[in-house]
Amino acid sequence: MSDLRTFNGRRYEIVFGSDVQRDGVFLELSDRTDPTIEILAEVFFYDELGRVVFNAYKESIPFQLIHWLVESAAKEGWPIGWPEKP
C-alpha cells in the first residue's frame, strides 16, 4: 500500500511495510518532495503483542499529516482506539 498527498506545497507518502526483526508491520510517513526521502514518523503494529505504537523521527510535523497517518492505521484495522470499559 502506498498513498501520496500534497500538503503546503510538499509531497508526502504513507507506505505499508513489514519488519521481521520487530515482528510486525508499519505505516511510514515520509516527505518525498526532495530527491532524498525523509522519514518523518511511523505507526507500528506488533503482531504477537497486538500493540500499536507511534514513533516520530522529526519535530514539528503538521498535525494534519499525523491525523492522516493514524487514520490510515485505523483503515488497516489496527487496534488504535481506547480499550472498552469492563
PDB file of N, CA, C and O in Angstrom:
ATOM      1  N   MET A   1       0.831  -1.174   0.000  1.00  0.00           N
ATOM      2  CA  MET A   1       0.000   0.000   0.000  1.00  0.00           C
ATOM      3  C   MET A   1       0.877   1.238   0.000  1.00  0.00           C
ATOM      4  O   MET A   1       1.884   1.300   0.705  1.00  0.00           O
ATOM      5  N   SER A   2       0.500   2.190  -0.769  1.00  0.00           N
ATOM      6  CA  SER A   2       1.197   3.469  -0.814  1.00  0.00           C
ATOM      7  C   SER A   2       0.167   4.543  -1.125  1.00  0.00           C
ATOM      8  O   SER A   2      -0.709   4.348  -1.968  1.00  0.00           O
ATOM      9  N   ASP A   3       0.273   5.668  -0.446  1.00  0.00           N
ATOM     10  CA  ASP A   3      -0.673   6.762  -0.640  1.00  0.00           C
ATOM     11  C   ASP A   3       0.110   8.067  -0.665  1.00  0.00           C
ATOM     12  O   ASP A   3       0.862   8.358   0.265  1.00  0.00           O
ATOM     13  N   LEU A   4      -0.061   8.851  -1.718  1.00  0.00           N
ATOM     14  CA  LEU A   4       0.630  10.138  -1.868  1.00  0.00           C
ATOM     15  C   LEU A   4      -0.345  11.292  -1.717  1.00  0.00           C
ATOM     16  O   LEU A   4      -1.479  11.230  -2.191  1.00  0.00           O
ATOM     17  N   ARG A   5       0.114  12.353  -1.047  1.00  0.00           N
ATOM     18  CA  ARG A   5      -0.678  13.575  -0.922  1.00  0.00           C
ATOM     19  C   ARG A   5       0.260  14.777  -0.932  1.00  0.00           C
ATOM     20  O   ARG A   5       1.442  14.674  -0.606  1.00  0.00           O
ATOM     21  N   THR A   6      -0.306  15.924  -1.318  1.00  0.00           N
ATOM     22  CA  THR A   6       0.431  17.183  -1.266  1.00  0.00           C
ATOM     23  C   THR A   6      -0.175  18.034  -0.158  1.00  0.00           C
ATOM     24  O   THR A   6      -1.394  18.162  -0.052  1.00  0.00           O
ATOM     25  N   PHE A   7       0.697  18.615   0.670  1.00  0.00           N
ATOM     26  CA  PHE A   7       0.259  19.470   1.772  1.00  0.00           C
ATOM     27  C   PHE A   7       1.228  20.642   1.877  1.00  0.00           C
ATOM     28  O   PHE A   7       2.439  20.446   1.985  1.00  0.00           O
ATOM     29  N   ASN A   8       0.695  21.858   1.847  1.00  0.00           N
ATOM     30  CA  ASN A   8       1.522  23.075   1.915  1.00  0.00           C
ATOM     31  C   ASN A   8       2.661  23.060   0.888  1.00  0.00           C
ATOM     32  O   ASN A   8       3.779  23.482   1.183  1.00  0.00           O
ATOM     33  N   GLY A   9       2.364  22.574  -0.308  1.00  0.00           N
ATOM     34  CA  GLY A   9       3.338  22.591  -1.387  1.00  0.00           C
ATOM     35  C   GLY A   9       4.401  21.505  -1.330  1.00  0.00           C
ATOM     36  O   GLY A   9       5.329  21.503  -2.139  1.00  0.00           O
ATOM     37  N   ARG A  10       4.272  20.566  -0.367  1.00  0.00           N
ATOM     38  CA  ARG A  10       5.242  19.465  -0.258  1.00  0.00           C
ATOM     39  C   ARG A  10       4.522  18.150  -0.513  1.00  0.00           C
ATOM     40  O   ARG A  10       3.320  18.037  -0.274  1.00  0.00           O
ATOM     41  N   ARG A  11       5.263  17.151  -1.002  1.00  0.00           N
ATOM     42  CA  ARG A  11       4.701  15.832  -1.315  1.00  0.00           C
ATOM     43  C   ARG A  11       5.025  14.855  -0.192  1.00  0.00           C
ATOM     44  O   ARG A  11       6.176  14.723   0.223  1.00  0.00           O
ATOM     45  N   TYR A  12       3.993  14.176   0.291  1.00  0.00           N
ATOM     46  CA  TYR A  12       4.144  13.214   1.372  1.00  0.00           C
ATOM     47  C   TYR A  12       3.593  11.864   0.934  1.00  0.00           C
ATOM     48  O   TYR A  12       2.713  11.780   0.077  1.00  0.00           O
ATOM     49  N   GLU A  13       4.134  10.807   1.546  1.00  0.00           N
ATOM     50  CA  GLU A  13       3.691   9.453   1.207  1.00  0.00           C
ATOM     51  C   GLU A  13       3.595   8.624   2.475  1.00  0.00           C
ATOM     52  O   GLU A  13       4.402   8.762   3.395  1.00  0.00           O
ATOM     53  N   ILE A  14       2.590   7.761   2.503  1.00  0.00           N
ATOM     54  CA  ILE A  14       2.487   6.735   3.546  1.00  0.00           C
ATOM     55  C   ILE A  14       2.692   5.397   2.854  1.00  0.00           C
ATOM     56  O   ILE A  14       2.029   5.080   1.867  1.00  0.00           O
ATOM     57  N   VAL A  15       3.621   4.624   3.389  1.00  0.00           N
ATOM     58  CA  VAL A  15       3.969   3.320   2.823  1.00  0.00           C
ATOM     59  C   VAL A  15       3.741   2.242   3.885  1.00  0.00           C
ATOM     60  O   VAL A  15       4.085   2.428   5.053  1.00  0.00           O
ATOM     61  N   PHE A  16       3.162   1.122   3.469  1.00  0.00           N
ATOM     62  CA  PHE A  16       2.965  -0.045   4.328  1.00  0.00           C
ATOM     63  C   PHE A  16       4.153  -0.975   4.160  1.00  0.00           C
ATOM     64  O   PHE A  16       4.611  -1.203   3.040  1.00  0.00           O
ATOM     65  N   GLY A  17       4.657  -1.513   5.266  1.00  0.00           N
ATOM     66  CA  GLY A  17       5.763  -2.461   5.181  1.00  0.00           C
ATOM     67  C   GLY A  17       5.755  -3.414   6.362  1.00  0.00           C
ATOM     68  O   GLY A  17       4.965  -3.261   7.294  1.00  0.00           O
ATOM     69  N   SER A  18       6.640  -4.398   6.314  1.00  0.00           N
ATOM     70  CA  SER A  18       6.766  -5.345   7.423  1.00  0.00           C
ATOM     71  C   SER A  18       8.201  -5.364   7.917  1.00  0.00           C
ATOM     72  O   SER A  18       9.138  -5.066   7.176  1.00  0.00           O
ATOM     73  N   ASP A  19       8.350  -5.721   9.179  1.00  0.00           N
ATOM     74  CA  ASP A  19       9.661  -5.757   9.822  1.00  0.00           C
ATOM     75  C   ASP A  19       9.762  -7.078  10.581  1.00  0.00           C
ATOM     76  O   ASP A  19       9.122  -7.255  11.617  1.00  0.00           O
ATOM     77  N   VAL A  20      10.561  -7.995  10.064  1.00  0.00           N
ATOM     78  CA  VAL A  20      10.703  -9.323  10.663  1.00  0.00           C
ATOM     79  C   VAL A  20      11.391  -9.234  12.018  1.00  0.00           C
ATOM     80  O   VAL A  20      11.001  -9.936  12.950  1.00  0.00           O
ATOM     81  N   GLN A  21      12.398  -8.392  12.145  1.00  0.00           N
ATOM     82  CA  GLN A  21      13.127  -8.275  13.413  1.00  0.00           C
ATOM     83  C   GLN A  21      12.241  -7.784  14.549  1.00  0.00           C
ATOM     84  O   GLN A  21      12.355  -8.270  15.675  1.00  0.00           O
ATOM     85  N   ARG A  22      11.365  -6.833  14.271  1.00  0.00           N
ATOM     86  CA  ARG A  22      10.464  -6.324  15.317  1.00  0.00           C
ATOM     87  C   ARG A  22       9.152  -7.096  15.374  1.00  0.00           C
ATOM     88  O   ARG A  22       8.312  -6.823  16.232  1.00  0.00           O
ATOM     89  N   ASP A  23       8.963  -8.061  14.469  1.00  0.00           N
ATOM     90  CA  ASP A  23       7.786  -8.917  14.414  1.00  0.00           C
ATOM     91  C   ASP A  23       6.496  -8.109  14.281  1.00  0.00           C
ATOM     92  O   ASP A  23       5.617  -8.158  15.141  1.00  0.00           O
ATOM     93  N   GLY A  24       6.410  -7.365  13.177  1.00  0.00           N
ATOM     94  CA  GLY A  24       5.194  -6.604  12.959  1.00  0.00           C
ATOM     95  C   GLY A  24       5.179  -5.898  11.615  1.00  0.00           C
ATOM     96  O   GLY A  24       6.006  -6.143  10.737  1.00  0.00           O
ATOM     97  N   VAL A  25       4.202  -5.010  11.496  1.00  0.00           N
ATOM     98  CA  VAL A  25       4.030  -4.239  10.273  1.00  0.00           C
ATOM     99  C   VAL A  25       3.948  -2.753  10.629  1.00  0.00           C
ATOM    100  O   VAL A  25       3.674  -2.390  11.772  1.00  0.00           O
ATOM    101  N   PHE A  26       4.191  -1.903   9.627  1.00  0.00           N
ATOM    102  CA  PHE A  26       4.210  -0.476   9.904  1.00  0.00           C
ATOM    103  C   PHE A  26       3.625   0.332   8.760  1.00  0.00           C
ATOM    104  O   PHE A  26       3.547  -0.124   7.620  1.00  0.00           O
ATOM    105  N   LEU A  27       3.219   1.535   9.097  1.00  0.00           N
ATOM    106  CA  LEU A  27       2.881   2.568   8.129  1.00  0.00           C
ATOM    107  C   LEU A  27       3.877   3.689   8.373  1.00  0.00           C
ATOM    108  O   LEU A  27       3.996   4.195   9.489  1.00  0.00           O
ATOM    109  N   GLU A  28       4.578   4.066   7.341  1.00  0.00           N
ATOM    110  CA  GLU A  28       5.653   5.045   7.450  1.00  0.00           C
ATOM    111  C   GLU A  28       5.281   6.303   6.681  1.00  0.00           C
ATOM    112  O   GLU A  28       4.907   6.233   5.510  1.00  0.00           O
ATOM    113  N   LEU A  29       5.382   7.454   7.339  1.00  0.00           N
ATOM    114  CA  LEU A  29       5.111   8.748   6.726  1.00  0.00           C
ATOM    115  C   LEU A  29       6.429   9.376   6.317  1.00  0.00           C
ATOM    116  O   LEU A  29       7.328   9.526   7.144  1.00  0.00           O
ATOM    117  N   SER A  30       6.554   9.746   5.043  1.00  0.00           N
ATOM    118  CA  SER A  30       7.797  10.359   4.580  1.00  0.00           C
ATOM    119  C   SER A  30       7.521  11.569   3.703  1.00  0.00           C
ATOM    120  O   SER A  30       6.471  11.688   3.072  1.00  0.00           O
ATOM    121  N   ASP A  31       8.506  12.465   3.688  1.00  0.00           N
ATOM    122  CA  ASP A  31       8.474  13.653   2.832  1.00  0.00           C
ATOM    123  C   ASP A  31       9.226  13.280   1.562  1.00  0.00           C
ATOM    124  O   ASP A  31      10.420  12.982   1.607  1.00  0.00           O
ATOM    125  N   ARG A  32       8.527  13.297   0.427  1.00  0.00           N
ATOM    126  CA  ARG A  32       9.116  12.895  -0.857  1.00  0.00           C
ATOM    127  C   ARG A  32       9.306  14.076  -1.795  1.00  0.00           C
ATOM    128  O   ARG A  32       9.441  13.897  -3.005  1.00  0.00           O
ATOM    129  N   THR A  33       9.316  15.286  -1.238  1.00  0.00           N
ATOM    130  CA  THR A  33       9.446  16.474  -2.070  1.00  0.00           C
ATOM    131  C   THR A  33      10.819  16.548  -2.722  1.00  0.00           C
ATOM    132  O   THR A  33      10.928  16.834  -3.914  1.00  0.00           O
ATOM    133  N   ASP A  34      11.852  16.295  -1.956  1.00  0.00           N
ATOM    134  CA  ASP A  34      13.230  16.371  -2.440  1.00  0.00           C
ATOM    135  C   ASP A  34      13.713  14.990  -2.876  1.00  0.00           C
ATOM    136  O   ASP A  34      13.105  13.984  -2.510  1.00  0.00           O
ATOM    137  N   PRO A  35      14.790  14.926  -3.648  1.00  0.00           N
ATOM    138  CA  PRO A  35      15.315  13.626  -4.087  1.00  0.00           C
ATOM    139  C   PRO A  35      15.675  12.693  -2.917  1.00  0.00           C
ATOM    140  O   PRO A  35      15.553  11.474  -3.033  1.00  0.00           O
ATOM    141  N   THR A  36      16.114  13.269  -1.803  1.00  0.00           N
ATOM    142  CA  THR A  36      16.408  12.465  -0.615  1.00  0.00           C
ATOM    143  C   THR A  36      15.130  12.332   0.203  1.00  0.00           C
ATOM    144  O   THR A  36      14.601  13.332   0.688  1.00  0.00           O
ATOM    145  N   ILE A  37      14.631  11.116   0.362  1.00  0.00           N
ATOM    146  CA  ILE A  37      13.392  10.871   1.096  1.00  0.00           C
ATOM    147  C   ILE A  37      13.674  10.987   2.593  1.00  0.00           C
ATOM    148  O   ILE A  37      14.635  10.410   3.102  1.00  0.00           O
ATOM    149  N   GLU A  38      12.819  11.744   3.292  1.00  0.00           N
ATOM    150  CA  GLU A  38      12.974  11.922   4.736  1.00  0.00           C
ATOM    151  C   GLU A  38      11.805  11.255   5.452  1.00  0.00           C
ATOM    152  O   GLU A  38      10.647  11.626   5.259  1.00  0.00           O
ATOM    153  N   ILE A  39      12.127  10.263   6.283  1.00  0.00           N
ATOM    154  CA  ILE A  39      11.089   9.582   7.064  1.00  0.00           C
ATOM    155  C   ILE A  39      10.756  10.467   8.262  1.00  0.00           C
ATOM    156  O   ILE A  39      11.639  10.861   9.023  1.00  0.00           O
ATOM    157  N   LEU A  40       9.462  10.772   8.415  1.00  0.00           N
ATOM    158  CA  LEU A  40       9.024  11.667   9.482  1.00  0.00           C
ATOM    159  C   LEU A  40       8.481  10.933  10.695  1.00  0.00           C
ATOM    160  O   LEU A  40       8.760  11.313  11.832  1.00  0.00           O
ATOM    161  N   ALA A  41       7.702   9.877  10.456  1.00  0.00           N
ATOM    162  CA  ALA A  41       7.047   9.168  11.563  1.00  0.00           C
ATOM    163  C   ALA A  41       6.570   7.805  11.092  1.00  0.00           C
ATOM    164  O   ALA A  41       6.530   7.515   9.896  1.00  0.00           O
ATOM    165  N   GLU A  42       6.208   6.972  12.070  1.00  0.00           N
ATOM    166  CA  GLU A  42       5.634   5.674  11.741  1.00  0.00           C
ATOM    167  C   GLU A  42       4.629   5.271  12.807  1.00  0.00           C
ATOM    168  O   GLU A  42       4.707   5.699  13.958  1.00  0.00           O
ATOM    169  N   VAL A  43       3.690   4.443  12.398  1.00  0.00           N
ATOM    170  CA  VAL A  43       2.816   3.719  13.313  1.00  0.00           C
ATOM    171  C   VAL A  43       3.194   2.258  13.130  1.00  0.00           C
ATOM    172  O   VAL A  43       3.192   1.746  12.011  1.00  0.00           O
ATOM    173  N   PHE A  44       3.522   1.583  14.242  1.00  0.00           N
ATOM    174  CA  PHE A  44       3.981   0.196  14.169  1.00  0.00           C
ATOM    175  C   PHE A  44       3.027  -0.705  14.936  1.00  0.00           C
ATOM    176  O   PHE A  44       2.642  -0.392  16.063  1.00  0.00           O
ATOM    177  N   PHE A  45       2.643  -1.834  14.322  1.00  0.00           N
ATOM    178  CA  PHE A  45       1.775  -2.823  14.953  1.00  0.00           C
ATOM    179  C   PHE A  45       2.583  -4.088  15.228  1.00  0.00           C
ATOM    180  O   PHE A  45       3.042  -4.757  14.303  1.00  0.00           O
ATOM    181  N   TYR A  46       2.751  -4.411  16.522  1.00  0.00           N
ATOM    182  CA  TYR A  46       3.455  -5.629  16.931  1.00  0.00           C
ATOM    183  C   TYR A  46       2.477  -6.791  16.850  1.00  0.00           C
ATOM    184  O   TYR A  46       1.527  -6.870  17.630  1.00  0.00           O
ATOM    185  N   ASP A  47       2.714  -7.694  15.900  1.00  0.00           N
ATOM    186  CA  ASP A  47       1.791  -8.799  15.657  1.00  0.00           C
ATOM    187  C   ASP A  47       1.513  -9.630  16.904  1.00  0.00           C
ATOM    188  O   ASP A  47       0.358  -9.806  17.291  1.00  0.00           O
ATOM    189  N   GLU A  48       2.560 -10.139  17.530  1.00  0.00           N
ATOM    190  CA  GLU A  48       2.393 -11.056  18.648  1.00  0.00           C
ATOM    191  C   GLU A  48       1.757 -10.387  19.858  1.00  0.00           C
ATOM    192  O   GLU A  48       0.970 -11.007  20.574  1.00  0.00           O
ATOM    193  N   LEU A  49       2.096  -9.129  20.084  1.00  0.00           N
ATOM    194  CA  LEU A  49       1.579  -8.410  21.252  1.00  0.00           C
ATOM    195  C   LEU A  49       0.217  -7.769  20.990  1.00  0.00           C
ATOM    196  O   LEU A  49      -0.519  -7.465  21.928  1.00  0.00           O
ATOM    197  N   GLY A  50      -0.116  -7.566  19.721  1.00  0.00           N
ATOM    198  CA  GLY A  50      -1.358  -6.883  19.388  1.00  0.00           C
ATOM    199  C   GLY A  50      -1.333  -5.427  19.821  1.00  0.00           C
ATOM    200  O   GLY A  50      -2.371  -4.845  20.136  1.00  0.00           O
ATOM    201  N   ARG A  51      -0.152  -4.848  19.834  1.00  0.00           N
ATOM    202  CA  ARG A  51       0.056  -3.488  20.352  1.00  0.00           C
ATOM    203  C   ARG A  51       0.482  -2.548  19.232  1.00  0.00           C
ATOM    204  O   ARG A  51       1.235  -2.936  18.338  1.00  0.00           O
ATOM    205  N   VAL A  52      -0.002  -1.314  19.285  1.00  0.00           N
ATOM    206  CA  VAL A  52       0.335  -0.307  18.291  1.00  0.00           C
ATOM    207  C   VAL A  52       1.096   0.829  18.979  1.00  0.00           C
ATOM    208  O   VAL A  52       0.708   1.285  20.054  1.00  0.00           O
ATOM    209  N   VAL A  53       2.184   1.280  18.346  1.00  0.00           N
ATOM    210  CA  VAL A  53       2.952   2.401  18.886  1.00  0.00           C
ATOM    211  C   VAL A  53       3.193   3.434  17.785  1.00  0.00           C
ATOM    212  O   VAL A  53       3.167   3.118  16.595  1.00  0.00           O
ATOM    213  N   PHE A  54       3.427   4.671  18.212  1.00  0.00           N
ATOM    214  CA  PHE A  54       3.728   5.775  17.307  1.00  0.00           C
ATOM    215  C   PHE A  54       5.154   6.231  17.570  1.00  0.00           C
ATOM    216  O   PHE A  54       5.551   6.409  18.721  1.00  0.00           O
ATOM    217  N   ASN A  55       5.923   6.421  16.506  1.00  0.00           N
ATOM    218  CA  ASN A  55       7.295   6.920  16.620  1.00  0.00           C
ATOM    219  C   ASN A  55       7.461   8.117  15.693  1.00  0.00           C
ATOM    220  O   ASN A  55       7.151   8.038  14.504  1.00  0.00           O
ATOM    221  N   ALA A  56       7.952   9.230  16.242  1.00  0.00           N
ATOM    222  CA  ALA A  56       8.228  10.420  15.429  1.00  0.00           C
ATOM    223  C   ALA A  56       9.736  10.552  15.288  1.00  0.00           C
ATOM    224  O   ALA A  56      10.475  10.397  16.260  1.00  0.00           O
ATOM    225  N   TYR A  57      10.184  10.837  14.083  1.00  0.00           N
ATOM    226  CA  TYR A  57      11.612  10.971  13.805  1.00  0.00           C
ATOM    227  C   TYR A  57      12.013  12.408  13.507  1.00  0.00           C
ATOM    228  O   TYR A  57      13.176  12.696  13.223  1.00  0.00           O
ATOM    229  N   LYS A  58      11.025  13.314  13.578  1.00  0.00           N
ATOM    230  CA  LYS A  58      11.284  14.725  13.326  1.00  0.00           C
ATOM    231  C   LYS A  58      10.324  15.541  14.190  1.00  0.00           C
ATOM    232  O   LYS A  58       9.222  15.082  14.493  1.00  0.00           O
ATOM    233  N   GLU A  59      10.728  16.732  14.585  1.00  0.00           N
ATOM    234  CA  GLU A  59       9.868  17.613  15.363  1.00  0.00           C
ATOM    235  C   GLU A  59       8.993  18.447  14.433  1.00  0.00           C
ATOM    236  O   GLU A  59       9.300  18.620  13.254  1.00  0.00           O
ATOM    237  N   SER A  60       7.917  18.951  14.980  1.00  0.00           N
ATOM    238  CA  SER A  60       7.025  19.895  14.303  1.00  0.00           C
ATOM    239  C   SER A  60       6.417  19.346  13.010  1.00  0.00           C
ATOM    240  O   SER A  60       6.392  20.032  11.988  1.00  0.00           O
ATOM    241  N   ILE A  61       5.936  18.122  13.064  1.00  0.00           N
ATOM    242  CA  ILE A  61       5.211  17.543  11.931  1.00  0.00           C
ATOM    243  C   ILE A  61       3.801  18.126  11.957  1.00  0.00           C
ATOM    244  O   ILE A  61       3.152  18.093  13.002  1.00  0.00           O
ATOM    245  N   PRO A  62       3.311  18.657  10.840  1.00  0.00           N
ATOM    246  CA  PRO A  62       1.948  19.201  10.836  1.00  0.00           C
ATOM    247  C   PRO A  62       0.933  18.153  11.308  1.00  0.00           C
ATOM    248  O   PRO A  62       0.978  16.992  10.903  1.00  0.00           O
ATOM    249  N   PHE A  63       0.025  18.594  12.167  1.00  0.00           N
ATOM    250  CA  PHE A  63      -0.940  17.666  12.755  1.00  0.00           C
ATOM    251  C   PHE A  63      -1.783  16.963  11.689  1.00  0.00           C
ATOM    252  O   PHE A  63      -2.152  15.802  11.866  1.00  0.00           O
ATOM    253  N   GLN A  64      -2.088  17.644  10.598  1.00  0.00           N
ATOM    254  CA  GLN A  64      -2.886  17.023   9.537  1.00  0.00           C
ATOM    255  C   GLN A  64      -2.216  15.770   8.998  1.00  0.00           C
ATOM    256  O   GLN A  64      -2.896  14.810   8.636  1.00  0.00           O
ATOM    257  N   LEU A  65      -0.889  15.771   8.940  1.00  0.00           N
ATOM    258  CA  LEU A  65      -0.157  14.590   8.467  1.00  0.00           C
ATOM    259  C   LEU A  65      -0.224  13.457   9.488  1.00  0.00           C
ATOM    260  O   LEU A  65      -0.347  12.290   9.118  1.00  0.00           O
ATOM    261  N   ILE A  66      -0.143  13.805  10.779  1.00  0.00           N
ATOM    262  CA  ILE A  66      -0.267  12.784  11.831  1.00  0.00           C
ATOM    263  C   ILE A  66      -1.674  12.183  11.786  1.00  0.00           C
ATOM    264  O   ILE A  66      -1.843  10.970  11.912  1.00  0.00           O
ATOM    265  N   HIS A  67      -2.663  13.027  11.609  1.00  0.00           N
ATOM    266  CA  HIS A  67      -4.040  12.554  11.509  1.00  0.00           C
ATOM    267  C   HIS A  67      -4.196  11.583  10.341  1.00  0.00           C
ATOM    268  O   HIS A  67      -4.829  10.536  10.481  1.00  0.00           O
ATOM    269  N   TRP A  68      -3.630  11.925   9.206  1.00  0.00           N
ATOM    270  CA  TRP A  68      -3.670  11.062   8.022  1.00  0.00           C
ATOM    271  C   TRP A  68      -3.017   9.714   8.317  1.00  0.00           C
ATOM    272  O   TRP A  68      -3.533   8.670   7.916  1.00  0.00           O
ATOM    273  N   LEU A  69      -1.878   9.736   9.020  1.00  0.00           N
ATOM    274  CA  LEU A  69      -1.159   8.503   9.356  1.00  0.00           C
ATOM    275  C   LEU A  69      -1.993   7.631  10.297  1.00  0.00           C
ATOM    276  O   LEU A  69      -2.118   6.427  10.069  1.00  0.00           O
ATOM    277  N   VAL A  70      -2.558   8.215  11.338  1.00  0.00           N
ATOM    278  CA  VAL A  70      -3.375   7.457  12.295  1.00  0.00           C
ATOM    279  C   VAL A  70      -4.653   6.950  11.629  1.00  0.00           C
ATOM    280  O   VAL A  70      -5.076   5.819  11.869  1.00  0.00           O
ATOM    281  N   GLU A  71      -5.261   7.780  10.800  1.00  0.00           N
ATOM    282  CA  GLU A  71      -6.451   7.367  10.058  1.00  0.00           C
ATOM    283  C   GLU A  71      -6.139   6.170   9.153  1.00  0.00           C
ATOM    284  O   GLU A  71      -6.965   5.268   9.011  1.00  0.00           O
ATOM    285  N   SER A  72      -4.965   6.162   8.551  1.00  0.00           N
ATOM    286  CA  SER A  72      -4.545   5.037   7.701  1.00  0.00           C
ATOM    287  C   SER A  72      -4.387   3.766   8.524  1.00  0.00           C
ATOM    288  O   SER A  72      -4.733   2.681   8.056  1.00  0.00           O
ATOM    289  N   ALA A  73      -3.866   3.886   9.753  1.00  0.00           N
ATOM    290  CA  ALA A  73      -3.738   2.719  10.637  1.00  0.00           C
ATOM    291  C   ALA A  73      -5.114   2.185  11.011  1.00  0.00           C
ATOM    292  O   ALA A  73      -5.310   0.973  11.084  1.00  0.00           O
ATOM    293  N   ALA A  74      -6.056   3.074  11.246  1.00  0.00           N
ATOM    294  CA  ALA A  74      -7.421   2.652  11.577  1.00  0.00           C
ATOM    295  C   ALA A  74      -8.043   1.895  10.404  1.00  0.00           C
ATOM    296  O   ALA A  74      -8.748   0.906  10.608  1.00  0.00           O
ATOM    297  N   LYS A  75      -7.785   2.353   9.183  1.00  0.00           N
ATOM    298  CA  LYS A  75      -8.320   1.678   7.999  1.00  0.00           C
ATOM    299  C   LYS A  75      -7.739   0.273   7.837  1.00  0.00           C
ATOM    300  O   LYS A  75      -8.376  -0.606   7.259  1.00  0.00           O
ATOM    301  N   GLU A  76      -6.511   0.069   8.358  1.00  0.00           N
ATOM    302  CA  GLU A  76      -5.893  -1.264   8.326  1.00  0.00           C
ATOM    303  C   GLU A  76      -6.525  -2.197   9.358  1.00  0.00           C
ATOM    304  O   GLU A  76      -6.289  -3.405   9.339  1.00  0.00           O
ATOM    305  N   GLY A  77      -7.327  -1.629  10.256  1.00  0.00           N
ATOM    306  CA  GLY A  77      -7.974  -2.443  11.290  1.00  0.00           C
ATOM    307  C   GLY A  77      -7.131  -2.633  12.536  1.00  0.00           C
ATOM    308  O   GLY A  77      -7.421  -3.503  13.358  1.00  0.00           O
ATOM    309  N   TRP A  78      -6.086  -1.825  12.684  1.00  0.00           N
ATOM    310  CA  TRP A  78      -5.230  -1.949  13.861  1.00  0.00           C
ATOM    311  C   TRP A  78      -5.950  -1.416  15.091  1.00  0.00           C
ATOM    312  O   TRP A  78      -6.726  -0.466  14.986  1.00  0.00           O
ATOM    313  N   PRO A  79      -5.704  -2.013  16.260  1.00  0.00           N
ATOM    314  CA  PRO A  79      -6.397  -1.598  17.492  1.00  0.00           C
ATOM    315  C   PRO A  79      -5.854  -0.273  18.042  1.00  0.00           C
ATOM    316  O   PRO A  79      -4.976  -0.270  18.905  1.00  0.00           O
ATOM    317  N   ILE A  80      -6.375   0.844  17.542  1.00  0.00           N
ATOM    318  CA  ILE A  80      -5.850   2.136  17.976  1.00  0.00           C
ATOM    319  C   ILE A  80      -6.790   2.894  18.896  1.00  0.00           C
ATOM    320  O   ILE A  80      -6.438   3.962  19.395  1.00  0.00           O
ATOM    321  N   GLY A  81      -7.985   2.356  19.129  1.00  0.00           N
ATOM    322  CA  GLY A  81      -8.948   3.039  19.996  1.00  0.00           C
ATOM    323  C   GLY A  81      -8.680   2.755  21.462  1.00  0.00           C
ATOM    324  O   GLY A  81      -7.833   1.934  21.814  1.00  0.00           O
ATOM    325  N   TRP A  82      -9.423   3.453  22.304  1.00  0.00           N
ATOM    326  CA  TRP A  82      -9.339   3.217  23.752  1.00  0.00           C
ATOM    327  C   TRP A  82      -9.923   1.852  24.062  1.00  0.00           C
ATOM    328  O   TRP A  82     -10.893   1.435  23.430  1.00  0.00           O
ATOM    329  N   PRO A  83      -9.335   1.140  25.046  1.00  0.00           N
ATOM    330  CA  PRO A  83      -9.936  -0.145  25.447  1.00  0.00           C
ATOM    331  C   PRO A  83     -11.330   0.103  26.016  1.00  0.00           C
ATOM    332  O   PRO A  83     -11.588   1.137  26.632  1.00  0.00           O
ATOM    333  N   GLU A  84     -12.212  -0.851  25.802  1.00  0.00           N
ATOM    334  CA  GLU A  84     -13.572  -0.720  26.332  1.00  0.00           C
ATOM    335  C   GLU A  84     -13.556  -0.906  27.834  1.00  0.00           C
ATOM    336  O   GLU A  84     -12.769  -1.687  28.371  1.00  0.00           O
ATOM    337  N   LYS A  85     -14.442  -0.172  28.513  1.00  0.00           N
ATOM    338  CA  LYS A  85     -14.549  -0.293  29.968  1.00  0.00           C
ATOM    339  C   LYS A  85     -15.197  -1.615  30.318  1.00  0.00           C
ATOM    340  O   LYS A  85     -16.084  -2.088  29.607  1.00  0.00           O
ATOM    341  N   PRO A  86     -14.749  -2.221  31.428  1.00  0.00           N
ATOM    342  CA  PRO A  86     -15.343  -3.507  31.843  1.00  0.00           C
ATOM    343  C   PRO A  86     -16.776  -3.368  32.289  1.00  0.00           C
ATOM    344  O   PRO A  86     -17.404  -4.357  32.665  1.00  0.00           O
TER     345      PRO A  86
END
